[in-house]
Amino acid sequence: MSLVRKTPRIDPMKRELISKLAQKLEKLVHKETSTGTEFWLARDLQQVLGYVRWSNFEKVIQKSIMSCELAGNAADDHFLPIDKIEEIAKKTSPSVCDFALTRYACYLVAQNANSAKEAVAFAQSYFALQTRRQEIIESRLADQERVDARRKLSQSEKVLSGLIYEHVENEGGFRRIRTKGDQALFGGVTTRQMKRRLHTPKGRALADFLPTITIKAKDFANEITNFSIKRDYLHTEAQITREHIKNNREIRKLLGRRKIKPEELPPAEDVKKVEKRLIVEEKSLSQEAKMIEAPKDQQLIFDPRDHSAKGRNGKQNGKPK
C-alpha cells in the first residue's frame, strides 16, 4: 500500500479557469514609481471578480475597510481613494471614483465578496497565499538584516579593540571605553542596567538582544570613533573615551529627533537563535530545490543489474570508464 500522498486531480476545465484568473490578477498589478509598492485598482478587480455594478462592489470595499480597521490597521494605508479620468468619459464626466488597493486590501475585498462566485473563491485563496508569502519574505529579510547588523557590530568592535590596545596598550581599556559609550547612547543607563532590563542571560553580550536599530547605532558610533582615532592619532584612554562618548551622544540626539529612545525599546529575540533559524531555513530551501523534478532526460535511474546511475536517455552519468 503506497503511503505517498497524491495530489487531487483537478478537472481540466477548472484548471484552465484557475490559470486564466491567475493571469488576469497578475496582469492587473501596478507599481508605484518612487517606492515600488504593488497595488491594484478596485475597478479592475471588480471586473475580474464578476461584479457588474460598481455600486454593489463599492459596498464590498466599504465592508473591507471596516474589517481593516477592526484588525487594528490604518485603512488609509491600504485603501487609497483616487479619482481617475476615463478616456470615454473625458468630455461627459469629470472623473470616476476608484481605489488603489494593497495586496492586503485585495485579500480583505475577496473575503468580503460573494464567495458563491468562482472568481471570488479563487481570489480568496490567491490573495491569502500572496499575503502570507509576502509576510514570510519580509520576516526573513528583517531577520537577515539583524544578523548582518550584529556581525557588522562585532567587526567594528574588533577594530576598536585593536586600535585601543595599539594606542593605549591596556587590555581593559576597550571594555571601559565601550561601557562609557553605551552609557552615553542609553541616556545614562549603564550596560549592566540595560542587561537587567532586557533580561540578558549571564555571560551573553547585550548586543545579542538589542533591536536592529540600536545595533546599527552602536556600530555607527564605533566606526566614527575608529576613524577619529586614526585621523587624529588619539593615543590616550582619556582622549578615546571622550571621543567615543561624544559620538554616542550625537547618535542618541539623531535618534531622539525621530522620537527613538534606545533604552526604552523592547528586547529582541536572541540573535543566535535567529541565525540558527536562518541556517535551517536555508538548508530546507536547498532540499526543496533539489526535489523539484528535473527534465526527464536528465533524471537519474538505477540499473538493478550493475547499480549504475543512468539518465533517462540510457546514457551513463558521470565520467566514462
N, C-alpha and C positions, 0 to 999 in steps of 0.2 A: 504494500500500500504506500503510495507516494505521500510524503509529508510536505512536499513543495506547494506553497500557496499559489494558486493560479489566478491570474488577472481576469476579472469578469469580462466576458465578451460584450462588446457594445455593438448595437445594431448599426450597420454601415450608414444608414440614412441619418441616425442620431450622431454618429461620429462626424459626418460631413457638416451637420448643423453646428456642432461644437467648434469645429475648425473654422467655419465661416464667422461665427460670433467672436471667437478669439481674435481673428484677423481684423474684424471691424473695430473691436475695442482697442487693439494695438495701434490701428491707423488714426484713431481719434486723439491720441495723446499729443499734447503740445508741450513745449519747454519755454519757460521764462528766460529771456535772453541773458540778463545780468547774473542770475543765480543758478540757472539750470534746473529750477524746480519744475517737476512734471505737473500738468493739470489737464483736466477735461472740461469741455463746455457742456453745460446742462442740456442745451437744446440738441446737441449732437447725441448725447446719451439718451435723451427722450426717444429719439427715432429708433435706436438700437433696441431699447427695452420694450418697444411696441406700444408706446403711448401716442395716440393720435392728437389729442388736445393738450395744449400747453397748460391750460388751467388745471387739469387733472394732475399733470406731472408736477406743477408748482406746489400742489398740496403735499405731495410726497417729499419735496425738498424742504418744506416748512416743518414737516414731522422729523425729518433727518436733522435739521438744525436744532430742534428741541432735544433729540437724542444725543447730539454732540455736546450740548450744554449740560445735560443731566450726567454725562460721563465725566464732567469736570474739565472739558476742553473749550477753548475760546472759539466760538462759531466763526468769527471773522477771520481766523487763521486758516479755515478750511472751506468756507463758503463766501466767495468774494462776488458781490453783486456787480454786474457790468452792464452797460448799455452799448449795444453794437448797432451799426448801420448795416442793413442788409442791402445787397445790390438791387434787388427788386423793389425794395421799399424806400429807396433813397428820395424819390420825388413825392411819394404819397404819405410816408410816415417817417417822423424824425428818428426814431430808434425803437428797438425792441429789448425787453428785459431778458437778461441771461445771467448765468452764474459761472464763475471759474471754480472748479471743484478739485480738491486734492484727491489723492488715492483713497485716503481715509474717508473723505466726504462721499466718494463714489460707493465705497463699501456700505456706508450708512444709508445712502439712497437705495441701493439694491435691497438692503434689509427691510426697508420701509415700503418698498414697492410691492405690487401684486405678484406673489410667488407662483400663482397659477399660470402665469406666462412663462413659457420655456426660456425665453431670453433672460428674464429676471432671475429665474432659478440658477441659470448658468452664471450670470453676473455676480450673484451672491457668493458662489464658490470661487470665481475668478478673482474678485477683489479681496476676499478674505485671505486667499493664498498669497496674493501680491503684497497685501499689507503686512502679513506675518513675515514674509520673506524680507521685506524692507526693514522691519524691526530687528530681525536676526542680523542682517548685514550691518545696520547702524550700531547694534550692540557689540558685534565683533570688532568693528573699526574703533569704537571707543575703548575696548579692552586693549587692542593692539597699540593705540596711541598712549595709553597709560603705561604699558610695559616698556615701550620705546622711550618715554619720558624718564622712567625710573633708571633705565640703563644709561641714558644721557647724563642724568644727575650723578650716577656713580662715576662716570668718566671725568666729569668736571671736578668732582670731589677728589679723585685720584690725582689730577693735575695740581689742584690747590694744595693737597697734602705734600706732594713732591716739591713744589715751589717753596712752601713754608719750611720744610726740612732743609732745603738747599740754602735758603737765605738766613734762617734763624738757627738751624742746627739743633732743634729741640723737638723730640718725638711727641711731646704732649701739646705742642703749640697748635697743631691742626684742630684737636678736639676742643681746646679752649676758644679758639677763634670761631669755629663753626657754631659753638654754643652761643657766643655773643651775637653772631649773625642771626641765628634762629630767634633769639630774644627780641631783636630789632624787628624782624619780619612779623612776629606774632604779637606785637604791641606790648612787650614787657613780660609776656608769658614765657617761662623757661622751657627748654626741651623736655626736662623731666615732667613738668606740669602738663605739657602737651601730650606726652605719652600716657599719663594717667587719664586725661580727658578722652583720648581715643582708644583707651583700653589696650595699649600696645603690649603684647606678651614680653616677658622678661627676656633680655638678650636679643631682641629684634630691633631693627632700625625704625625710627619714627617715620621715615620717608616711605616705608613699605605700606603704610596705612593712610597716607595723605592722598587727597583727591588730585587729579591730574593738574589742575590749575596751580596748586601750591607746589607740587613737584617742579613744575616748569619755572615758577617764581624763584625757588631756591637755586635751580640750575642757572638761571639768568644772572642772579647775584654772584654766583661763583665765577661765571665767565667774565663778568666785568672786573671782579677782583683779580682774577688771573691776568687779565690784560694790563691792569694798572700796576701789578707787581713787576711785570716785565718791562713796561714802558717807563715807569718812574723809578725803577730799581728800589723798591721798598725792601729794606734789609733788616728791620727790627720787628719784633712781635707787636709792639705798640702801634707802629705805622700800619701794618697789615690789618690789625684788629680795627683801627679807626676806619680804614678804607672799606672793610667788609661790613661794618655796622652801617656806614653811610649808604652803601649800595642796597642793603636790605631795607633800610628806611625809605629810600627813594622808590623802590619797587612796591613797598607797602602803600605809599602815597598814591601810586598809579592804580593799584587795586582798589584803594579807598574811593577814588574818583568814579569807579564803577560799582561802588557800594558793596565791595567784597572785603570781608574781614577774615583772613586766613585762620585765625584762632577759633572762629565761630562755625567754620564749615564742618559738617559731619564726617566721621571716618569713612574711608572707602574700603572695599574688600581687599584682603591681603593680596598684594601684588604677586606673590609667589604662587598662590592658588590660581590667579588669573592667568599667569604664564603657563602653568601646567595644563589648564583647560584649553588654552590656545594650541598647545602642542598636541593634545589628544584629538582636538577637532581637526587639526591639520592632517594627522595620521588617518582619521576617519574619512576625510575628503579624498585623500590619496587612494585609500582602499576602494571607495565608491567609484573613483575614476577608473581604476583597474578593472572593475566589474562591468563597466559599460561594454556592451557587446561590440567586438571588433568586426570588420568586414569578414565574410565567411572564408574568403581565400587567404585570410591572414590568421584565422583561429588555429589553435593547436589541437591536434587529435593524437591519440596514442595507439600505436600498433601493438596489439596484445602479444604478437609473436616475438618482437625484439624490444618492446617498451621504448622505442624511439619516438620522439615528438616529430610529427609531420604536419605540414599545412594542409588545408582543405583541398588544395590542388594536388596533393600527393607528393610534394617535394619535401625533401629532408630540410629541417630547420637547423640553423647553426652552421658551423664550419664543415665543409665536405671532408670525408675521411680520405 
